[in-house]
Amino acid sequence: MSRYISFRDFDWTLVIFVLIICTLGVVEIHSATVHTKFAGVDRKQVYWIIGGLFGMFLVSLLNYHALIERVHWMYIAAIASLVAVLIFGQKYLGARRWIKLPGGNHFQPSEWVKLILILAVAKFFADLQQKELSWSDFVKAGAIVGVPMLMVLKQPDLGTALTYLPIAVVGLFLGGMRLKQALVVVLLAAACFPIAWHHMKDYQKQRLVSFRDPDADRRGAGYHVNQSLIAVGSGGIWGSSSGSQTHLAFLPEPHTDFIFAAFAEEHGFVGALGVLLLYFIVLMRLTQNAQTAPDRAGTFVVMGVVAVLTFHILVNIGMVLGFMPVTGIPLPLMSYGGSSVLFMFLALGMVMNVRMRRFVN
């Protein structure tokens, strides 16, 4: 076996499918914003994708074992960045989630924290020797993810905070969580829901209520879901060339949270099904890379990426179709947003990092 890594071991098939999804996203962003105040953001998205590709190749060259061994410093930096957001962050629509950068751009630290958590959870479970988790291990794993999650909830950003959960869940599942422990967590979560409801913001409560009955307030809390369903339905089988819901500005946030609804309206059921198939292929390639990882830590890293990506896809598309509450979780690789795009490509870089070391002794 070769001692050296080679780009021949890069998963070029995965990269091709990822870039196809990104291309569809850029085209849809352009179509949805061409006659709006957001016109031109599709070019910014291209720049973010190019920057993400560069970051992906750079991260793939780093040894993930070295990153995992230093992840405690990264974790401290992640917590510090979230503290900085709470103190110095830019406030927008009642939430303090971004740090303003030169040139008018904004950086959302809570996005890159996901990558740190994937590495931190991978190290924690890779260091455990037993096949089943003790309650002490269970609590420690929960604390690793729970501390930054609570800080993001403070911003408040419920959507991003929820994306940390699948990292913990997949780590606990692969780490040897027992059925009894899983049942206890489910019961505790159910018991804590009334307390969580009491601390939710009014708009968060309205989203949950409107999710159950969007027709109850069609012009208020249920507006987003109703317009999204109309857009998806008007696309029919092959799509609507006029795209009235999107182009006449009835559909809110068509280039970010509701880009799948805009795409479904313009390309119909066939186009939407094609996008889902592309995501399925990407997830299967990622899972295959997890199966061929050289060690336990590599498996946890790749499956952490799979968990976050799957959660994003299910929640965003479920939100668009009215099966889940509106949470502001973007559709990976398609929705406009630099922080989200960079996170995904850096996460893919970690996957490539693991893959390229399959045959390194």
C-alpha positions as CSV (number, residue, x, y, z in Angstrom):
1,M,0.0,0.0,0.0
2,S,1.2,3.5,-0.8
3,R,2.4,5.8,2.0
4,Y,1.3,8.8,0.1
5,I,-2.1,10.3,-0.8
6,S,-3.1,10.9,-4.3
7,F,-5.9,12.8,-6.0
8,R,-6.5,9.7,-8.0
9,D,-8.3,8.5,-4.8
10,F,-10.5,11.7,-4.8
11,D,-14.2,10.9,-5.2
12,W,-14.6,12.7,-8.5
13,T,-18.0,11.2,-9.1
14,L,-19.2,12.8,-5.9
15,V,-17.8,16.1,-6.9
16,I,-19.5,16.0,-10.3
17,F,-22.9,15.3,-8.8
18,V,-22.4,18.1,-6.2
19,L,-21.5,20.5,-8.9
20,I,-24.6,19.6,-10.9
21,I,-26.7,20.4,-7.9
22,C,-24.8,23.7,-7.4
23,T,-25.4,24.6,-11.1
24,L,-29.1,24.0,-10.8
25,G,-29.1,26.2,-7.7
26,V,-27.3,29.1,-9.4
27,V,-29.7,28.9,-12.4
28,E,-32.7,28.9,-10.1
29,I,-31.3,31.8,-8.0
30,H,-30.8,33.8,-11.2
31,S,-34.4,33.0,-12.4
32,A,-36.0,33.8,-9.0
33,T,-34.1,37.1,-8.5
34,V,-33.6,38.5,-12.0
35,H,-36.3,41.2,-11.7
36,T,-35.9,41.9,-7.9
37,K,-33.7,43.8,-5.6
38,F,-31.6,40.7,-5.2
39,A,-30.6,40.6,-8.9
40,G,-27.0,39.6,-9.2
41,V,-26.7,37.4,-6.1
42,D,-26.4,34.4,-8.5
43,R,-22.9,35.7,-9.4
44,K,-22.0,35.9,-5.7
45,Q,-23.2,32.3,-5.3
46,V,-20.7,31.3,-8.1
47,Y,-17.9,33.0,-6.2
48,W,-18.9,31.2,-3.0
49,I,-18.9,27.9,-4.9
50,I,-15.4,28.5,-6.3
51,G,-14.2,29.5,-2.9
52,G,-15.8,26.3,-1.5
53,L,-14.1,24.1,-4.1
54,F,-10.7,25.7,-3.2
55,G,-11.5,25.1,0.5
56,M,-12.5,21.5,-0.2
57,F,-9.2,20.7,-1.9
58,L,-7.3,22.4,0.8
59,V,-9.0,20.5,3.6
60,S,-8.6,17.2,1.8
61,L,-4.8,17.6,2.0
62,L,-4.8,18.0,5.7
63,N,-4.5,14.8,7.8
64,Y,-7.9,14.3,9.6
65,H,-6.1,12.5,12.4
66,A,-4.1,15.6,13.1
67,L,-7.3,17.7,13.0
68,I,-9.1,15.4,15.4
69,E,-6.2,15.5,17.8
70,R,-6.4,19.3,17.9
71,V,-10.2,19.5,17.9
72,H,-10.3,20.7,21.5
73,W,-8.7,24.0,20.4
74,M,-11.1,24.2,17.5
75,Y,-14.0,23.6,19.9
76,I,-12.8,26.5,22.2
77,A,-12.5,28.7,19.1
78,A,-16.0,27.7,18.1
79,I,-17.5,28.7,21.5
80,A,-15.5,32.0,21.4
81,S,-17.0,32.8,17.9
82,L,-20.5,32.2,19.2
83,V,-19.8,34.4,22.2
84,A,-18.6,37.1,19.7
85,V,-21.8,36.8,17.8
86,L,-23.9,37.4,20.9
87,I,-21.8,40.5,21.8
88,F,-20.8,42.0,18.4
89,G,-23.1,40.3,16.0
90,Q,-25.1,42.0,13.3
91,K,-28.8,42.1,14.2
92,Y,-31.3,41.4,11.4
93,L,-35.0,40.6,11.7
94,G,-34.7,40.4,15.5
95,A,-31.9,37.8,15.4
96,R,-28.2,38.3,16.1
97,R,-26.5,35.6,14.0
98,W,-24.0,37.3,11.7
99,I,-20.6,39.0,12.0
100,K,-20.2,41.8,9.4
101,L,-17.1,41.4,7.2
102,P,-15.4,44.0,4.9
103,G,-17.1,44.4,1.5
104,G,-20.6,44.2,2.9
105,N,-20.5,40.4,3.4
106,H,-21.7,38.6,6.5
107,F,-20.3,35.5,8.2
108,Q,-22.5,33.1,10.2
109,P,-20.2,31.3,12.7
110,S,-22.9,28.8,13.7
111,E,-22.5,27.2,10.2
112,W,-18.8,26.3,10.6
113,V,-19.4,25.2,14.2
114,K,-21.2,22.1,12.6
115,L,-17.8,21.0,11.2
116,I,-16.1,21.4,14.5
117,L,-18.9,19.4,16.2
118,I,-18.5,16.6,13.6
119,L,-14.8,16.3,14.4
120,A,-15.4,16.6,18.2
121,V,-18.0,13.9,18.3
122,A,-15.8,11.7,16.0
123,K,-12.9,12.0,18.5
124,F,-15.1,11.4,21.5
125,F,-16.6,8.1,20.2
126,A,-13.4,7.0,18.5
127,D,-11.6,7.1,21.8
128,L,-14.2,4.9,23.6
129,Q,-13.3,1.3,23.8
130,Q,-16.5,-0.3,25.0
131,K,-19.2,-1.5,22.6
132,E,-22.1,0.0,24.7
133,L,-22.3,3.5,26.0
134,S,-22.5,4.2,29.7
135,W,-24.8,6.9,31.0
136,S,-21.7,9.0,31.7
137,D,-20.6,8.7,28.1
138,F,-24.1,9.6,27.0
139,V,-24.1,12.8,29.1
140,K,-20.6,13.8,27.9
141,A,-21.6,13.4,24.3
142,G,-24.8,15.4,24.9
143,A,-22.8,18.2,26.5
144,I,-20.3,18.4,23.6
145,V,-23.2,19.2,21.2
146,G,-25.5,20.8,23.8
147,V,-23.3,23.8,24.8
148,P,-23.0,25.4,21.3
149,M,-26.6,24.4,20.6
150,L,-27.9,26.4,23.6
151,M,-25.7,29.4,22.5
152,V,-27.2,29.3,19.0
153,L,-30.7,29.1,20.5
154,K,-29.8,32.3,22.4
155,Q,-29.3,34.2,19.1
156,P,-32.1,33.1,18.5
157,D,-31.7,30.6,15.6
158,L,-33.8,27.5,16.2
159,G,-33.2,26.2,12.7
160,T,-29.4,26.1,12.8
161,A,-29.5,24.8,16.4
162,L,-31.6,21.9,15.3
163,T,-29.0,20.9,12.7
164,Y,-26.6,20.1,15.5
165,L,-28.9,17.3,16.8
166,P,-28.3,14.8,13.9
167,I,-24.5,15.0,14.7
168,A,-25.2,13.8,18.2
169,V,-27.8,11.3,17.2
170,V,-25.6,9.5,14.6
171,G,-22.6,9.6,17.0
172,L,-24.7,8.0,19.8
173,F,-26.2,5.4,17.4
174,L,-22.9,4.3,15.9
175,G,-21.2,4.6,19.3
176,G,-23.4,1.9,20.9
177,M,-26.4,3.6,22.3
178,R,-28.8,1.1,24.0
179,L,-32.5,1.0,23.4
180,K,-33.2,1.9,27.0
181,Q,-31.1,5.1,26.7
182,A,-32.9,6.1,23.5
183,L,-36.3,5.6,25.1
184,V,-35.3,7.7,28.2
185,V,-34.1,10.5,25.9
186,V,-37.4,10.5,23.9
187,L,-39.4,10.6,27.1
188,L,-37.3,13.4,28.5
189,A,-37.7,15.4,25.3
190,A,-41.5,14.9,25.4
191,A,-41.6,16.0,29.0
192,C,-39.4,19.1,28.3
193,F,-41.6,20.3,25.4
194,P,-44.0,22.4,27.5
195,I,-41.0,24.1,29.1
196,A,-39.5,24.8,25.6
197,W,-42.8,26.1,24.4
198,H,-42.9,28.6,27.2
199,H,-39.5,30.0,26.2
200,M,-40.2,30.1,22.5
201,K,-40.5,33.4,20.7
202,D,-44.0,34.3,19.5
203,Y,-43.1,33.9,15.8
204,Q,-41.7,30.4,16.6
205,K,-45.0,29.4,18.2
206,Q,-47.0,30.8,15.3
207,R,-44.9,28.7,12.9
208,L,-45.7,25.5,14.8
209,V,-49.4,26.4,15.0
210,S,-49.6,27.4,11.3
211,F,-47.8,24.1,10.3
212,R,-50.7,22.2,11.7
213,D,-53.3,24.4,10.1
214,P,-51.8,26.8,7.5
215,D,-55.3,27.9,6.3
216,A,-56.1,29.3,9.8
217,D,-54.0,32.4,9.0
218,R,-53.4,32.4,5.3
219,R,-52.1,36.0,5.2
220,G,-50.1,35.7,8.4
221,A,-48.2,32.8,9.9
222,G,-49.5,30.4,7.2
223,Y,-48.6,32.6,4.3
224,H,-45.2,31.0,3.6
225,V,-46.5,27.4,3.5
226,N,-49.6,28.3,1.5
227,Q,-47.6,30.1,-1.2
228,S,-45.1,27.3,-1.3
229,L,-47.8,24.7,-1.8
230,I,-49.4,26.8,-4.6
231,A,-46.0,27.2,-6.3
232,V,-45.2,23.4,-6.2
233,G,-48.7,22.5,-7.3
234,S,-48.7,25.0,-10.2
235,G,-45.6,23.4,-11.6
236,G,-47.6,20.3,-12.7
237,I,-45.6,17.5,-14.3
238,W,-43.3,19.4,-16.6
239,G,-43.2,22.9,-15.0
240,S,-44.7,26.3,-15.7
241,S,-42.8,28.6,-18.0
242,S,-44.4,31.7,-16.4
243,G,-43.5,30.7,-12.8
244,S,-46.1,33.2,-11.6
245,Q,-45.7,32.5,-7.9
246,T,-42.0,33.1,-8.1
247,H,-41.7,35.9,-10.6
248,L,-44.6,37.9,-9.3
249,A,-43.1,37.8,-5.8
250,F,-45.9,35.8,-4.1
251,L,-43.4,33.1,-3.0
252,P,-41.3,34.4,-0.1
253,E,-37.5,33.8,-0.1
254,P,-37.5,31.9,-3.4
255,H,-33.7,32.1,-3.7
256,T,-33.0,30.9,-0.1
257,D,-35.3,28.8,2.1
258,F,-37.9,28.2,-0.6
259,I,-35.7,27.6,-3.6
260,F,-37.1,24.1,-4.0
261,A,-40.6,25.4,-4.3
262,A,-39.4,27.9,-7.0
263,F,-37.6,25.1,-8.8
264,A,-40.6,22.8,-8.6
265,E,-42.8,25.5,-10.0
266,E,-40.6,26.1,-13.0
267,H,-39.5,22.5,-13.7
268,G,-42.5,20.5,-12.4
269,F,-42.7,17.1,-10.8
270,V,-40.1,15.7,-13.1
271,G,-37.5,18.4,-12.3
272,A,-38.1,18.1,-8.6
273,L,-37.8,14.4,-8.7
274,G,-34.5,14.8,-10.6
275,V,-33.1,17.0,-7.8
276,L,-34.1,14.5,-5.2
277,L,-32.4,11.7,-7.2
278,L,-29.2,13.8,-7.3
279,Y,-29.3,14.3,-3.6
280,F,-29.9,10.5,-3.1
281,I,-26.8,9.7,-5.2
282,V,-24.7,12.1,-3.2
283,L,-25.9,10.6,0.1
284,M,-25.2,7.1,-1.2
285,R,-21.7,8.1,-2.3
286,L,-21.0,9.6,1.1
287,T,-22.3,6.5,2.9
288,Q,-20.0,4.3,0.7
289,N,-17.1,6.4,1.7
290,A,-18.0,5.9,5.4
291,Q,-18.0,2.1,4.8
292,T,-14.5,2.2,3.3
293,A,-13.0,4.6,5.9
294,P,-9.7,3.3,7.3
295,D,-10.7,3.6,10.9
296,R,-13.5,4.3,13.4
297,A,-12.8,8.0,13.6
298,G,-13.0,8.3,9.8
299,T,-16.4,6.5,9.8
300,F,-17.8,8.9,12.4
301,V,-16.5,12.0,10.5
302,V,-18.2,10.9,7.2
303,M,-21.4,9.8,8.8
304,G,-21.6,13.1,10.7
305,V,-21.6,14.8,7.3
306,V,-24.2,12.4,6.0
307,A,-26.4,13.1,9.1
308,V,-26.3,16.9,8.7
309,L,-26.8,16.8,4.9
310,T,-29.8,14.4,5.3
311,F,-31.4,16.5,8.0
312,H,-31.1,19.7,5.9
313,I,-32.6,18.0,2.9
314,L,-35.5,16.4,4.8
315,V,-36.4,19.5,6.9
316,N,-36.2,22.0,4.0
317,I,-38.2,20.0,1.5
318,G,-40.6,18.9,4.3
319,M,-41.1,22.6,5.1
320,V,-41.7,23.5,1.4
321,L,-44.3,20.7,1.1
322,G,-46.0,21.6,4.4
323,F,-44.9,18.5,6.3
324,M,-42.7,20.4,8.7
325,P,-42.7,23.8,10.3
326,V,-40.9,26.7,8.7
327,T,-37.5,26.8,10.4
328,G,-35.2,28.7,8.0
329,I,-33.0,25.7,7.2
330,P,-31.5,26.2,3.7
331,L,-31.4,23.5,1.0
332,P,-27.7,22.4,0.8
333,L,-25.8,23.4,-2.3
334,M,-28.8,25.1,-3.9
335,S,-30.0,27.8,-1.5
336,Y,-28.2,31.1,-1.7
337,G,-25.8,31.8,1.2
338,G,-22.1,31.9,1.5
339,S,-21.8,30.4,5.0
340,S,-24.0,27.4,4.1
341,V,-22.1,26.8,0.8
342,L,-18.7,27.0,2.5
343,F,-19.7,24.6,5.3
344,M,-20.9,22.0,2.8
345,F,-17.7,22.1,0.7
346,L,-15.5,22.1,3.8
347,A,-17.5,19.1,5.1
348,L,-17.0,17.4,1.7
349,G,-13.3,18.2,2.0
350,M,-13.3,16.2,5.2
351,V,-15.0,13.3,3.5
352,M,-12.3,13.4,0.7
353,N,-9.7,13.6,3.5
354,V,-10.9,10.3,4.9
355,R,-11.3,8.7,1.5
356,M,-7.8,9.6,0.2
357,R,-6.3,7.8,3.2
358,R,-8.0,4.5,2.8
359,F,-4.8,2.8,1.6
360,V,-2.3,4.8,3.7
361,N,-0.6,2.7,6.4
